[in-house]
Amino acid sequence: MKFSIRHQTRYTYSNPVAFCHNEARLQPRATARQVCTASDVVVTPQAAVRSEREDIFGNRVMYFAMQEPHSELTVVATSEVEITQAPQIYNPALSSPWQQVVEQLQRATMPDDYDARQFALDSPCAGATPEVRAYAAPSFAPGRPVLEAVHDLSSRIHREFTFDPQCTTIATPVAEALAKRGGVCQDFAHLAVACLRSFGLPARYVSGYLETVPPPGQPRLEGADASHAWFAVYVPGMGWLDLDPTNDQIPDDRYVTTAWGRDFADVTPLKGVIFGGGTHVLDVGVDMLRAPAAPQAMA
């Protein structure tokens, strides 16, 4: 599966910004399942300083700085991505008991297992509080296979929480989303991550895109797509396994991964510091288009 993605972010300021420093995580990363064949980020006005690097999690990061006054900032990221493999197929009921997995990770000696342990620790946006553990507890009966428990947790979040963009904001803590039983994909991913950590399991926050399809008979609206978020759990011998509680499914070849980290703060698509600017208006538009299938050769 091949996709073309265009992600545009525009800030309009009430007063000129004197200068600013920014980081963008808008270019899809390479994974076992996907290859980013082309990507570009265009900044308007043109950045005075620009560089690229990988962060500690292997995400692609572009730094740029504006050193001239400006009243508008536009960042357009375009990417070509190819999904090369299907998700891993497994039987959750045949996975090891979750307590055994936790014990195994505590004694980890293999590099991948040892590295995953950092994702079992609290992070600013996904802390393992007693309330979070209490919510997760019905899924984690003693001796239950770990993936069966994780799937049950993800499905419960899907069933028991209402998708409501007006319910939360980008800064809403997990405790508030849990109390309101509502939110958006970011909130559901943070809650799942915090729940798994409360039982000692490594979990990470994944940011990217999900192909959307308009209702039957309706045209596809330009810029109507959006960023998406889900989570992944680590199981020794199996690696990282992704689940999407917003849609109650395993991410398939309609998902494109941009970045992953401990929580949203590690993968924010665009963040920075400005000097001046007053108030601002933010406008974000995303288009994710599937490349047409290649024509079949005639026999």
Secondary structure as GFF3:
##gff-version 3
##sequence-region A 1 299
A	DSSP	beta_strand	2	24	.	.	.	ID=ss1
A	DSSP	beta_strand	34	44	.	.	.	ID=ss2
A	DSSP	beta_strand	49	54	.	.	.	ID=ss3
A	DSSP	beta_strand	60	66	.	.	.	ID=ss4
A	DSSP	beta_strand	70	83	.	.	.	ID=ss5
A	DSSP	three_ten_helix	92	94	.	.	.	ID=ss6
A	DSSP	alpha_helix	98	106	.	.	.	ID=ss7
A	DSSP	alpha_helix	111	116	.	.	.	ID=ss8
A	DSSP	three_ten_helix	117	120	.	.	.	ID=ss9
A	DSSP	alpha_helix	130	136	.	.	.	ID=ss10
A	DSSP	three_ten_helix	137	139	.	.	.	ID=ss11
A	DSSP	alpha_helix	146	160	.	.	.	ID=ss12
A	DSSP	beta_strand	162	163	.	.	.	ID=ss13
A	DSSP	alpha_helix	174	180	.	.	.	ID=ss14
A	DSSP	beta_strand	182	183	.	.	.	ID=ss15
A	DSSP	alpha_helix	185	198	.	.	.	ID=ss16
A	DSSP	beta_strand	203	210	.	.	.	ID=ss17
A	DSSP	beta_strand	227	235	.	.	.	ID=ss18
A	DSSP	beta_strand	239	243	.	.	.	ID=ss19
A	DSSP	beta_strand	255	261	.	.	.	ID=ss20
A	DSSP	alpha_helix	264	267	.	.	.	ID=ss21
A	DSSP	beta_strand	270	276	.	.	.	ID=ss22
A	DSSP	beta_strand	280	290	.	.	.	ID=ss23
###
